[in-house]
């Protein structure tokens, strides 16, 4: 997975360019001001629009969709983009709802992206849990993704919306993670009090201690009202970590490509 370019478009949406491939994570392209109902009693409002409009992101070869049940991971404009993607890789539940070119993967299952004249990319689904276990019937299934070039050990890992679990920590045992795209933000809603639906910055640092990625790119911590931690919290948490972890942090400017 050498020669990767990452462009953070906003929220969880990242354009991944590598070896002629254009992959997009969790498409969110609605304008600001929209209000979203995530689950019972949990609501949020979008504060900022995408750094790059959907029309300028195309063409897209594949969408890596952590889940389809929340508007801050797949909004109306992002959903309208899906038919133009060659394939959508997501959870089995989301694939059943989306139909078409969607491929549903259970944890640790893999699929391959192939195209003439391009190297094969192996996509492996990694476990995730979007909050407290008893809330899963409401929050729905979620997945992360590990991407590997053909015959390569190193992986680019996308956590998806998750809290730390044994399955998430197992990623470090199964893959040699070179670049980690971490969904942070410490999402919390008044209706469920202190319960978190995504990782805190401190939890992200703890994960990096075992995973030891060369590059860490935090995403999904800005742009909506339901985030409880932002860029300053991320910077402080990584500043207190070891030199290796401090040096791994990259927080790219929105809309500006980062070479990793």
VENMOMO-V650566 format. One record per residue. N is the residue number from 0. PHI is phi in degrees with one decimal (999 if undefined). PSI is psi as a letter, one per 40 degrees, with the letter a starting at -180 (NA if undefined). Layout:
N_PHI_PSI / N_PHI_PSI
This chain:
0_999_f / 1_-73.3_i / 2_68.4_f / 3_-90.6_h / 4_-116.3_h / 5_-115.6_h / 6_-121.6_h / 7_-81.1_h / 8_-90.3_d / 9_143.4_i / 10_56.1_b / 11_-92.7_e / 12_-90.7_h / 13_-131.6_h / 14_-90.5_h / 15_-108.9_h / 16_-115.6_h / 17_-155.8_h / 18_50.1_f / 19_87.6_e / 20_-88.0_i / 21_-126.1_h / 22_-114.6_i / 23_-127.6_h / 24_-97.6_i / 25_29.9_g / 26_-67.6_h / 27_-133.6_h / 28_-131.2_e / 29_-64.7_i / 30_-71.9_i / 31_-69.3_i / 32_101.8_d / 33_-66.0_i / 34_-109.8_i / 35_-126.8_i / 36_-103.0_h / 37_-87.5_d / 38_-161.6_a / 39_-57.7_h / 40_76.0_e / 41_-111.8_h / 42_-133.7_i / 43_-154.8_i / 44_-120.1_h / 45_-79.8_h / 46_-99.6_d / 47_-134.3_i / 48_-86.8_i / 49_-68.3_i / 50_-70.0_d / 51_-132.5_h / 52_-68.7_i / 53_-57.3_d / 54_-62.0_d / 55_-86.5_e / 56_-84.6_d / 57_-63.1_i / 58_-81.9_i / 59_-124.6_h / 60_-83.1_d / 61_-156.2_i / 62_-110.2_h / 63_-103.0_h / 64_-109.0_h / 65_-65.1_d / 66_-169.8_i / 67_-109.7_e / 68_-92.1_e / 69_-126.8_h / 70_-69.3_e / 71_-89.9_e / 72_-121.0_d / 73_-149.6_h / 74_-97.3_a / 75_-62.7_d / 76_-67.4_d / 77_-66.5_d / 78_-63.8_d / 79_-66.0_d / 80_-78.6_d / 81_-55.6_d / 82_-62.0_d / 83_-84.0_e / 84_-85.1_i / 85_-62.6_d / 86_-155.1_i / 87_-118.5_h / 88_-105.5_h / 89_-159.5_a / 90_-76.3_i / 91_-59.5_d / 92_-65.6_d / 93_-67.1_d / 94_-61.0_d / 95_-64.4_d / 96_-74.8_d / 97_-79.8_d / 98_65.3_a / 99_59.2_b / 100_-91.4_e / 101_-78.6_h / 102_-114.4_h / 103_-95.4_h / 104_-120.2_h / 105_-82.4_i / 106_-52.6_h / 107_75.9_e / 108_-79.4_i / 109_-129.5_i / 110_-139.8_i / 111_-117.1_h / 112_-97.9_h / 113_-129.0_i / 114_-161.9_i / 115_-57.4_h / 116_79.2_e / 117_-125.5_i / 118_-70.2_i / 119_-70.0_h / 120_-114.7_h / 121_-93.4_h / 122_-113.1_h / 123_-113.7_h / 124_-74.4_h / 125_-117.3_i / 126_-63.8_i / 127_-154.5_i / 128_-143.0_h / 129_-87.6_f / 130_119.0_a / 131_-63.8_h / 132_-53.1_d / 133_-67.8_e / 134_-89.3_e / 135_-57.4_d / 136_-59.4_d / 137_-91.9_d / 138_-83.0_d / 139_84.5_i / 140_-75.0_i / 141_-142.4_i / 142_-139.6_i / 143_-104.7_a / 144_-142.7_h / 145_-112.7_h / 146_-109.8_h / 147_-134.1_h / 148_-71.2_i / 149_-57.8_h / 150_77.2_e / 151_-102.8_i / 152_-83.7_d / 153_-67.7_i / 154_-132.5_i / 155_-100.5_h / 156_-113.6_h / 157_-114.7_h / 158_-70.4_d / 159_70.4_i / 160_-75.5_h / 161_-156.2_i / 162_-97.9_i / 163_-65.4_h / 164_-137.6_i / 165_-60.1_d / 166_-65.4_d / 167_-64.6_d / 168_-67.2_d / 169_-67.9_e / 170_-54.6_d / 171_-64.6_d / 172_-81.8_d / 173_-93.2_d / 174_-131.9_i / 175_-92.5_g / 176_-79.6_h / 177_-89.1_d / 178_-128.0_h / 179_-117.1_h / 180_-100.2_h / 181_-104.5_h / 182_-81.4_h / 183_-114.1_b / 184_95.4_e / 185_49.8_f / 186_-62.8_h / 187_-148.9_i / 188_-126.9_i / 189_-56.3_d / 190_-65.1_d / 191_-113.0_e / 192_57.7_b / 193_-81.8_e / 194_-66.3_h / 195_-102.8_i / 196_-111.9_e / 197_-149.8_i / 198_-70.9_i / 199_-82.2_i / 200_-62.3_d / 201_-63.3_d / 202_-65.7_d / 203_-61.9_d / 204_-63.5_d / 205_-59.2_d / 206_-63.5_d / 207_-67.0_d / 208_-62.9_d / 209_-90.8_d / 210_-81.4_d / 211_52.9_f / 212_-71.5_i / 213_-72.3_d / 214_-129.7_h / 215_-123.2_h / 216_-119.6_h / 217_-79.0_h / 218_-139.5_i / 219_57.2_f / 220_-131.6_e / 221_-143.0_i / 222_95.7_e / 223_-136.4_i / 224_-76.6_e / 225_-88.3_e / 226_-78.5_h / 227_-104.5_e / 228_-130.8_i / 229_-126.8_a / 230_-60.8_d / 231_-65.4_d / 232_-65.7_d / 233_-64.7_d / 234_-60.7_d / 235_-66.3_d / 236_-63.7_d / 237_-73.4_d / 238_-65.5_d / 239_-86.7_e / 240_-86.5_a / 241_-65.2_i / 242_-58.2_d / 243_-60.9_d / 244_-72.2_d / 245_-57.7_d / 246_-71.6_e / 247_-80.4_e / 248_-71.1_h / 249_-130.9_h / 250_-119.3_g / 251_-67.8_i / 252_-65.8_h / 253_-57.8_h / 254_83.8_e / 255_-111.3_h / 256_-67.1_i / 257_-116.0_h / 258_-86.1_h / 259_-118.7_NA
